[in-house]
Structures are given as C-alpha cells and as structure tokens.
Amino acid sequence: MARSNTLVVQQAKAALDQMKYEVAQEIGVPLSPSGYNGNLLSRDAGSIGGTITKRLVQMAEQSLGGYKR
C-alpha cells in the first residue's frame, strides 16, 4: 500500500497546521512562520510528528467512547 500525504478531509489542513505550531511551541522547537523548516533536525521533526500522532489517536479514542488498544 502506497503512503500518501493527501488529506481525506481538506478542511482539516488549517487545524493540523495549527496543531503543528502548538506542539512545536510546547516542546521548544522553533518553526519558521514562512513555512520553510529545512534547517530543522530530523529528531525535532519526528518529535513534532510523533506528538501530533499521539494526540490524534487520543482524540479518536475519545470519540469512540474511550476505546483503548
């Protein structure tokens, strides 16, 4: 199965971008407001993505009535 970064719900882009900047600020990773973050360490980018994934899973679990793995 090929991976894709296309959004299923296009309206979610703004919320995901907002979450990205909030998470980066919380963990102390400076993101450029211009959108270019080529100087970002892979470790920092992974921390941001991992934290976002964790939050999205928590949100999904809550919407499913607290279902836990």
Biopython code that builds the backbone (N, CA, C, O; Angstrom):
import numpy as np
from Bio.PDB.StructureBuilder import StructureBuilder

atoms = [
    (1, "MET", "N", (0.842, -1.173, 0.000)),
    (1, "MET", "CA", (0.000, 0.000, 0.000)),
    (1, "MET", "C", (0.892, 1.242, 0.000)),
    (1, "MET", "O", (1.774, 1.379, 0.848)),
    (2, "ALA", "N", (0.664, 2.122, -0.930)),
    (2, "ALA", "CA", (1.462, 3.340, -1.029)),
    (2, "ALA", "C", (1.009, 4.355, 0.016)),
    (2, "ALA", "O", (-0.179, 4.502, 0.303)),
    (3, "ARG", "N", (1.984, 5.035, 0.563)),
    (3, "ARG", "CA", (1.674, 6.085, 1.534)),
    (3, "ARG", "C", (1.417, 7.384, 0.798)),
    (3, "ARG", "O", (1.989, 7.640, -0.261)),
    (4, "SER", "N", (0.562, 8.185, 1.365)),
    (4, "SER", "CA", (0.234, 9.449, 0.740)),
    (4, "SER", "C", (-0.016, 10.493, 1.815)),
    (4, "SER", "O", (-0.536, 10.179, 2.886)),
    (5, "ASN", "N", (0.348, 11.711, 1.533)),
    (5, "ASN", "CA", (0.101, 12.804, 2.465)),
    (5, "ASN", "C", (-1.133, 13.608, 2.087)),
    (5, "ASN", "O", (-1.331, 14.713, 2.592)),
    (6, "THR", "N", (-1.965, 13.065, 1.204)),
    (6, "THR", "CA", (-3.175, 13.787, 0.835)),
    (6, "THR", "C", (-4.196, 13.668, 1.956)),
    (6, "THR", "O", (-4.366, 12.607, 2.558)),
    (7, "LEU", "N", (-4.859, 14.762, 2.217)),
    (7, "LEU", "CA", (-5.857, 14.790, 3.277)),
    (7, "LEU", "C", (-7.171, 14.213, 2.779)),
    (7, "LEU", "O", (-7.595, 14.477, 1.654)),
    (8, "VAL", "N", (-7.800, 13.429, 3.622)),
    (8, "VAL", "CA", (-9.120, 12.893, 3.291)),
    (8, "VAL", "C", (-10.147, 14.011, 3.408)),
    (8, "VAL", "O", (-11.044, 14.133, 2.575)),
    (9, "VAL", "N", (-10.008, 14.824, 4.448)),
    (9, "VAL", "CA", (-10.895, 15.973, 4.669)),
    (9, "VAL", "C", (-10.047, 17.228, 4.472)),
    (9, "VAL", "O", (-9.262, 17.587, 5.350)),
    (10, "GLN", "N", (-10.194, 17.885, 3.353)),
    (10, "GLN", "CA", (-9.360, 19.038, 3.007)),
    (10, "GLN", "C", (-9.473, 20.175, 4.031)),
    (10, "GLN", "O", (-8.520, 20.930, 4.224)),
    (11, "GLN", "N", (-10.627, 20.298, 4.681)),
    (11, "GLN", "CA", (-10.826, 21.357, 5.663)),
    (11, "GLN", "C", (-9.990, 21.140, 6.922)),
    (11, "GLN", "O", (-9.891, 22.045, 7.751)),
    (12, "ALA", "N", (-9.391, 19.971, 7.083)),
    (12, "ALA", "CA", (-8.594, 19.668, 8.266)),
    (12, "ALA", "C", (-7.205, 20.293, 8.195)),
    (12, "ALA", "O", (-6.503, 20.325, 9.205)),
    (13, "LYS", "N", (-6.792, 20.786, 7.043)),
    (13, "LYS", "CA", (-5.440, 21.326, 6.884)),
    (13, "LYS", "C", (-5.144, 22.442, 7.871)),
    (13, "LYS", "O", (-4.080, 22.443, 8.490)),
    (14, "ALA", "N", (-6.043, 23.378, 8.031)),
    (14, "ALA", "CA", (-5.815, 24.500, 8.946)),
    (14, "ALA", "C", (-5.680, 24.015, 10.384)),
    (14, "ALA", "O", (-4.824, 24.502, 11.123)),
    (15, "ALA", "N", (-6.507, 23.067, 10.784)),
    (15, "ALA", "CA", (-6.437, 22.535, 12.146)),
    (15, "ALA", "C", (-5.125, 21.783, 12.372)),
    (15, "ALA", "O", (-4.525, 21.895, 13.440)),
    (16, "LEU", "N", (-4.679, 21.021, 11.380)),
    (16, "LEU", "CA", (-3.424, 20.287, 11.512)),
    (16, "LEU", "C", (-2.229, 21.241, 11.552)),
    (16, "LEU", "O", (-1.286, 21.024, 12.313)),
    (17, "ASP", "N", (-2.266, 22.289, 10.741)),
    (17, "ASP", "CA", (-1.191, 23.282, 10.778)),
    (17, "ASP", "C", (-1.143, 23.975, 12.139)),
    (17, "ASP", "O", (-0.065, 24.186, 12.696)),
    (18, "GLN", "N", (-2.307, 24.324, 12.669)),
    (18, "GLN", "CA", (-2.377, 24.958, 13.988)),
    (18, "GLN", "C", (-1.808, 24.026, 15.050)),
    (18, "GLN", "O", (-1.050, 24.459, 15.918)),
    (19, "MET", "N", (-2.172, 22.746, 14.983)),
    (19, "MET", "CA", (-1.671, 21.764, 15.935)),
    (19, "MET", "C", (-0.153, 21.644, 15.822)),
    (19, "MET", "O", (0.534, 21.527, 16.837)),
    (20, "LYS", "N", (0.370, 21.671, 14.614)),
    (20, "LYS", "CA", (1.810, 21.567, 14.395)),
    (20, "LYS", "C", (2.548, 22.696, 15.112)),
    (20, "LYS", "O", (3.542, 22.452, 15.795)),
    (21, "TYR", "N", (2.069, 23.924, 14.960)),
    (21, "TYR", "CA", (2.730, 25.059, 15.598)),
    (21, "TYR", "C", (2.566, 25.028, 17.112)),
    (21, "TYR", "O", (3.488, 25.402, 17.837)),
    (22, "GLU", "N", (1.407, 24.587, 17.603)),
    (22, "GLU", "CA", (1.190, 24.477, 19.049)),
    (22, "GLU", "C", (2.133, 23.441, 19.658)),
    (22, "GLU", "O", (2.759, 23.695, 20.687)),
    (23, "VAL", "N", (2.232, 22.279, 19.024)),
    (23, "VAL", "CA", (3.096, 21.213, 19.534)),
    (23, "VAL", "C", (4.552, 21.664, 19.495)),
    (23, "VAL", "O", (5.288, 21.445, 20.457)),
    (24, "ALA", "N", (4.972, 22.280, 18.417)),
    (24, "ALA", "CA", (6.355, 22.740, 18.301)),
    (24, "ALA", "C", (6.688, 23.733, 19.416)),
    (24, "ALA", "O", (7.764, 23.676, 20.012)),
    (25, "GLN", "N", (5.765, 24.631, 19.682)),
    (25, "GLN", "CA", (5.989, 25.612, 20.742)),
    (25, "GLN", "C", (6.062, 24.924, 22.108)),
    (25, "GLN", "O", (6.911, 25.270, 22.930)),
    (26, "GLU", "N", (5.184, 23.959, 22.351)),
    (26, "GLU", "CA", (5.165, 23.261, 23.632)),
    (26, "GLU", "C", (6.456, 22.490, 23.889)),
    (26, "GLU", "O", (6.926, 22.436, 25.026)),
    (27, "ILE", "N", (7.032, 21.896, 22.850)),
    (27, "ILE", "CA", (8.241, 21.101, 23.062)),
    (27, "ILE", "C", (9.513, 21.902, 22.780)),
    (27, "ILE", "O", (10.615, 21.356, 22.836)),
    (28, "GLY", "N", (9.364, 23.191, 22.480)),
    (28, "GLY", "CA", (10.515, 24.071, 22.342)),
    (28, "GLY", "C", (11.243, 23.987, 21.018)),
    (28, "GLY", "O", (12.446, 24.239, 20.958)),
    (29, "VAL", "N", (10.539, 23.639, 19.958)),
    (29, "VAL", "CA", (11.156, 23.571, 18.629)),
    (29, "VAL", "C", (10.690, 24.800, 17.837)),
    (29, "VAL", "O", (9.496, 24.971, 17.593)),
    (30, "PRO", "N", (11.641, 25.650, 17.440)),
    (30, "PRO", "CA", (11.243, 26.851, 16.687)),
    (30, "PRO", "C", (10.916, 26.515, 15.233)),
    (30, "PRO", "O", (11.745, 25.959, 14.512)),
    (31, "LEU", "N", (9.707, 26.857, 14.816)),
    (31, "LEU", "CA", (9.303, 26.687, 13.415)),
    (31, "LEU", "C", (9.255, 28.053, 12.757)),
    (31, "LEU", "O", (8.873, 29.043, 13.381)),
    (32, "SER", "N", (9.640, 28.096, 11.508)),
    (32, "SER", "CA", (9.625, 29.341, 10.754)),
    (32, "SER", "C", (8.203, 29.672, 10.310)),
    (32, "SER", "O", (7.517, 28.818, 9.748)),
    (33, "PRO", "N", (7.757, 30.891, 10.555)),
    (33, "PRO", "CA", (6.414, 31.280, 10.099)),
    (33, "PRO", "C", (6.296, 31.314, 8.576)),
    (33, "PRO", "O", (5.189, 31.279, 8.039)),
    (34, "SER", "N", (7.434, 31.380, 7.878)),
    (34, "SER", "CA", (7.389, 31.419, 6.415)),
    (34, "SER", "C", (7.050, 30.053, 5.820)),
    (34, "SER", "O", (6.702, 29.947, 4.644)),
    (35, "GLY", "N", (7.156, 29.007, 6.648)),
    (35, "GLY", "CA", (6.832, 27.675, 6.172)),
    (35, "GLY", "C", (8.038, 26.835, 5.825)),
    (35, "GLY", "O", (7.927, 25.613, 5.728)),
    (36, "TYR", "N", (9.215, 27.471, 5.632)),
    (36, "TYR", "CA", (10.423, 26.717, 5.319)),
    (36, "TYR", "C", (11.107, 26.312, 6.617)),
    (36, "TYR", "O", (11.480, 27.160, 7.429)),
    (37, "ASN", "N", (11.267, 25.005, 6.801)),
    (37, "ASN", "CA", (11.914, 24.492, 8.005)),
    (37, "ASN", "C", (13.001, 23.490, 7.638)),
    (37, "ASN", "O", (13.174, 22.482, 8.322)),
    (38, "GLY", "N", (13.734, 23.763, 6.562)),
    (38, "GLY", "CA", (14.771, 22.869, 6.091)),
    (38, "GLY", "C", (15.936, 22.730, 7.049)),
    (38, "GLY", "O", (16.710, 21.778, 6.951)),
    (39, "ASN", "N", (16.071, 23.669, 7.975)),
    (39, "ASN", "CA", (17.146, 23.608, 8.951)),
    (39, "ASN", "C", (16.752, 22.824, 10.210)),
    (39, "ASN", "O", (17.540, 22.711, 11.149)),
    (40, "LEU", "N", (15.551, 22.294, 10.220)),
    (40, "LEU", "CA", (15.041, 21.558, 11.372)),
    (40, "LEU", "C", (15.713, 20.193, 11.456)),
    (40, "LEU", "O", (15.836, 19.494, 10.450)),
    (41, "LEU", "N", (16.142, 19.817, 12.644)),
    (41, "LEU", "CA", (16.740, 18.498, 12.838)),
    (41, "LEU", "C", (15.684, 17.412, 12.663)),
    (41, "LEU", "O", (14.517, 17.608, 13.004)),
    (42, "SER", "N", (16.095, 16.286, 12.139)),
    (42, "SER", "CA", (15.167, 15.161, 11.944)),
    (42, "SER", "C", (14.547, 14.747, 13.274)),
    (42, "SER", "O", (13.366, 14.405, 13.335)),
    (43, "ARG", "N", (15.336, 14.779, 14.319)),
    (43, "ARG", "CA", (14.845, 14.418, 15.650)),
    (43, "ARG", "C", (13.704, 15.345, 16.086)),
    (43, "ARG", "O", (12.697, 14.893, 16.630)),
    (44, "ASP", "N", (13.880, 16.648, 15.837)),
    (44, "ASP", "CA", (12.847, 17.612, 16.209)),
    (44, "ASP", "C", (11.582, 17.426, 15.379)),
    (44, "ASP", "O", (10.472, 17.473, 15.907)),
    (45, "ALA", "N", (11.758, 17.216, 14.076)),
    (45, "ALA", "CA", (10.599, 16.989, 13.209)),
    (45, "ALA", "C", (9.856, 15.726, 13.640)),
    (45, "ALA", "O", (8.626, 15.693, 13.647)),
    (46, "GLY", "N", (10.612, 14.686, 13.998)),
    (46, "GLY", "CA", (9.998, 13.446, 14.469)),
    (46, "GLY", "C", (9.264, 13.633, 15.775)),
    (46, "GLY", "O", (8.214, 13.027, 15.988)),
    (47, "SER", "N", (9.797, 14.460, 16.653)),
    (47, "SER", "CA", (9.127, 14.737, 17.929)),
    (47, "SER", "C", (7.796, 15.445, 17.702)),
    (47, "SER", "O", (6.798, 15.142, 18.355)),
    (48, "ILE", "N", (7.795, 16.384, 16.774)),
    (48, "ILE", "CA", (6.553, 17.103, 16.462)),
    (48, "ILE", "C", (5.533, 16.131, 15.876)),
    (48, "ILE", "O", (4.389, 16.080, 16.327)),
    (49, "GLY", "N", (5.948, 15.359, 14.870)),
    (49, "GLY", "CA", (5.033, 14.414, 14.229)),
    (49, "GLY", "C", (4.540, 13.342, 15.183)),
    (49, "GLY", "O", (3.368, 12.967, 15.146)),
    (50, "GLY", "N", (5.420, 12.849, 16.034)),
    (50, "GLY", "CA", (5.028, 11.827, 16.999)),
    (50, "GLY", "C", (4.019, 12.343, 18.011)),
    (50, "GLY", "O", (3.068, 11.646, 18.364)),
    (51, "THR", "N", (4.230, 13.558, 18.472)),
    (51, "THR", "CA", (3.300, 14.156, 19.435)),
    (51, "THR", "C", (1.947, 14.420, 18.782)),
    (51, "THR", "O", (0.906, 14.208, 19.405)),
    (52, "ILE", "N", (1.953, 14.877, 17.542)),
    (52, "ILE", "CA", (0.691, 15.094, 16.822)),
    (52, "ILE", "C", (-0.047, 13.767, 16.662)),
    (52, "ILE", "O", (-1.255, 13.695, 16.890)),
    (53, "THR", "N", (0.671, 12.728, 16.274)),
    (53, "THR", "CA", (0.047, 11.414, 16.104)),
    (53, "THR", "C", (-0.556, 10.926, 17.408)),
    (53, "THR", "O", (-1.671, 10.403, 17.422)),
    (54, "LYS", "N", (0.170, 11.092, 18.498)),
    (54, "LYS", "CA", (-0.330, 10.674, 19.808)),
    (54, "LYS", "C", (-1.632, 11.405, 20.150)),
    (54, "LYS", "O", (-2.589, 10.797, 20.629)),
    (55, "ARG", "N", (-1.652, 12.710, 19.898)),
    (55, "ARG", "CA", (-2.863, 13.493, 20.196)),
    (55, "ARG", "C", (-4.039, 13.089, 19.310)),
    (55, "ARG", "O", (-5.173, 12.997, 19.779)),
    (56, "LEU", "N", (-3.762, 12.847, 18.025)),
    (56, "LEU", "CA", (-4.843, 12.446, 17.125)),
    (56, "LEU", "C", (-5.416, 11.082, 17.526)),
    (56, "LEU", "O", (-6.625, 10.864, 17.437)),
    (57, "VAL", "N", (-4.552, 10.171, 17.964)),
    (57, "VAL", "CA", (-5.032, 8.866, 18.438)),
    (57, "VAL", "C", (-5.878, 9.054, 19.692)),
    (57, "VAL", "O", (-6.934, 8.434, 19.817)),
    (58, "GLN", "N", (-5.437, 9.891, 20.617)),
    (58, "GLN", "CA", (-6.216, 10.155, 21.823)),
    (58, "GLN", "C", (-7.578, 10.743, 21.483)),
    (58, "GLN", "O", (-8.592, 10.370, 22.074)),
    (59, "MET", "N", (-7.593, 11.674, 20.517)),
    (59, "MET", "CA", (-8.858, 12.278, 20.107)),
    (59, "MET", "C", (-9.785, 11.228, 19.498)),
    (59, "MET", "O", (-10.986, 11.229, 19.770)),
    (60, "ALA", "N", (-9.238, 10.340, 18.683)),
    (60, "ALA", "CA", (-10.047, 9.287, 18.072)),
    (60, "ALA", "C", (-10.585, 8.331, 19.127)),
    (60, "ALA", "O", (-11.742, 7.917, 19.060)),
    (61, "GLU", "N", (-9.756, 7.981, 20.094)),
    (61, "GLU", "CA", (-10.207, 7.089, 21.164)),
    (61, "GLU", "C", (-11.342, 7.718, 21.956)),
    (61, "GLU", "O", (-12.311, 7.045, 22.308)),
    (62, "GLN", "N", (-11.218, 9.003, 22.235)),
    (62, "GLN", "CA", (-12.279, 9.699, 22.971)),
    (62, "GLN", "C", (-13.577, 9.736, 22.172)),
    (62, "GLN", "O", (-14.664, 9.589, 22.731)),
    (63, "SER", "N", (-13.457, 9.931, 20.861)),
    (63, "SER", "CA", (-14.669, 9.997, 20.050)),
    (63, "SER", "C", (-15.312, 8.611, 19.882)),
    (63, "SER", "O", (-16.493, 8.497, 19.557)),
    (64, "LEU", "N", (-14.512, 7.568, 20.111)),
    (64, "LEU", "CA", (-15.056, 6.200, 20.051)),
    (64, "LEU", "C", (-15.539, 5.724, 21.420)),
    (64, "LEU", "O", (-15.802, 4.538, 21.614)),
    (65, "GLY", "N", (-15.651, 6.644, 22.352)),
    (65, "GLY", "CA", (-16.169, 6.272, 23.645)),
    (65, "GLY", "C", (-15.124, 5.693, 24.586)),
    (65, "GLY", "O", (-15.440, 4.860, 25.436)),
    (66, "GLY", "N", (-13.892, 6.130, 24.437)),
    (66, "GLY", "CA", (-12.850, 5.681, 25.337)),
    (66, "GLY", "C", (-12.238, 4.349, 24.994)),
    (66, "GLY", "O", (-11.557, 3.754, 25.829)),
    (67, "TYR", "N", (-12.460, 3.861, 23.788)),
    (67, "TYR", "CA", (-11.869, 2.589, 23.362)),
    (67, "TYR", "C", (-10.358, 2.642, 23.508)),
    (67, "TYR", "O", (-9.730, 3.591, 23.041)),
    (68, "LYS", "N", (-9.772, 1.659, 24.136)),
    (68, "LYS", "CA", (-8.323, 1.579, 24.322)),
    (68, "LYS", "C", (-7.785, 0.350, 23.625)),
    (68, "LYS", "O", (-8.463, -0.674, 23.542)),
    (69, "ARG", "N", (-6.564, 0.451, 23.124)),
    (69, "ARG", "CA", (-5.932, -0.685, 22.459)),
    (69, "ARG", "C", (-5.657, -1.808, 23.432)),
    (69, "ARG", "O", (-5.125, -2.847, 23.041)),
]
sb = StructureBuilder()
sb.init_structure("model")
sb.init_model(0)
sb.init_chain("A")
sb.init_seg("    ")
for serial, (resi, resn, name, xyz) in enumerate(atoms, 1):
    if name == "N":
        sb.init_residue(resn, " ", resi, " ")
    sb.init_atom(name, np.array(xyz, "f"), 0.0, 1.0, " ", f" {name:<3s}", serial, name[0])
structure = sb.get_structure()
